[in-house]
Amino acid sequence: MMIDEQDDIEHKLRIADYYESKEKAEQYAYAVAGIKQELKTRIQNLIDDADKAVDPFDIRHIQQLLVKLEDHDGTLRNTIAHVNVVAALCGKPGLSPHQLRGLNRL
């Protein structure tokens, strides 16, 4: 195999990695948005029912959601970093959390 052909194959693989990673970042942004929305709803329910005793299940569930949010947010940031490394190697535009903000707003 000639060097030019090998370079072309490597470039195509990087482009495929770029689009796959970018799609994963978008999926994690949607997941983060969903978790934030569920947290918002759970907390609002606690506020609305402030005169009632707090169910320990609700507190545990909120704690679990916070852990899940932290995990997904970290994975999202790592995926964005990977997209940017690959983007630089194959001449594609980078990705920022700001660009995904519309996907993960409350």
C-alpha positions in Angstrom: 0.0 0.0 0.0 1.3 3.4 -0.9 1.8 6.1 1.7 -0.8 8.4 0.0 -3.4 5.6 0.2 -2.6 4.9 3.8 -2.8 8.6 4.7 -6.2 8.8 2.9 -7.5 5.8 4.8 -6.3 7.3 8.1 -7.9 10.6 7.2 -11.2 8.9 6.5 -11.0 7.0 9.8 -10.4 10.2 11.6 -13.4 11.9 9.9 -15.6 8.9 10.8 -14.3 9.1 14.4 -15.1 12.8 14.4 -18.7 12.4 13.4 -19.3 9.4 15.7 -17.8 11.3 18.7 -19.8 14.4 17.8 -23.0 12.4 17.8 -22.1 10.9 21.2 -21.5 14.4 22.6 -25.0 15.4 21.4 -26.5 12.3 23.0 -24.8 13.1 26.3 -26.0 16.7 26.0 -29.6 15.4 25.7 -29.1 13.0 28.6 -27.7 15.8 30.8 -30.7 18.0 29.8 -33.1 15.2 30.8 -31.4 14.7 34.1 -31.5 18.4 34.8 -35.2 18.6 34.0 -36.0 15.6 36.3 -34.0 17.3 39.1 -35.9 20.5 38.5 -39.2 18.7 38.7 -38.2 16.7 41.8 -37.0 19.8 43.6 -40.0 21.8 42.6 -42.3 19.0 44.0 -40.4 19.2 47.3 -40.9 23.0 47.4 -44.6 22.7 46.5 -45.1 20.1 49.3 -42.9 21.9 51.8 -45.5 21.5 54.5 -45.3 17.7 54.2 -42.7 15.4 55.6 -39.9 14.7 53.1 -39.9 11.1 51.9 -36.3 9.7 52.3 -36.9 8.0 48.9 -37.2 11.5 47.3 -33.9 12.6 48.8 -32.1 9.4 47.7 -33.5 9.7 44.2 -32.3 13.3 44.0 -28.8 12.2 45.3 -28.7 9.5 42.6 -29.7 12.0 40.0 -26.9 14.3 41.1 -24.3 11.5 40.8 -25.7 10.6 37.4 -25.6 14.2 36.3 -22.0 14.5 37.4 -21.0 11.3 35.6 -22.8 12.3 32.4 -21.4 15.8 32.5 -17.9 14.5 32.9 -18.3 12.1 30.0 -19.8 14.9 27.9 -16.8 17.1 28.6 -14.3 14.3 27.8 -16.2 13.5 24.5 -16.1 17.2 23.5 -12.3 17.2 24.2 -11.9 14.1 22.0 -14.0 15.7 19.2 -11.7 18.7 19.3 -8.5 16.6 19.1 -9.9 14.6 16.1 -11.3 17.8 14.5 -7.8 19.4 14.6 -6.3 16.3 12.9 -8.9 16.1 10.1 -9.6 19.8 9.5 -13.2 19.8 10.9 -14.6 22.5 13.2 -14.2 21.9 16.9 -17.1 21.6 19.3 -17.7 23.6 22.5 -20.1 23.2 25.4 -21.7 26.5 24.3 -22.7 24.9 21.0 -24.5 22.1 22.8 -26.1 24.4 25.4 -29.4 24.5 23.5 -29.5 20.7 23.9 -29.0 20.7 27.7 -30.9 23.7 28.9 -33.4 23.5 31.7 
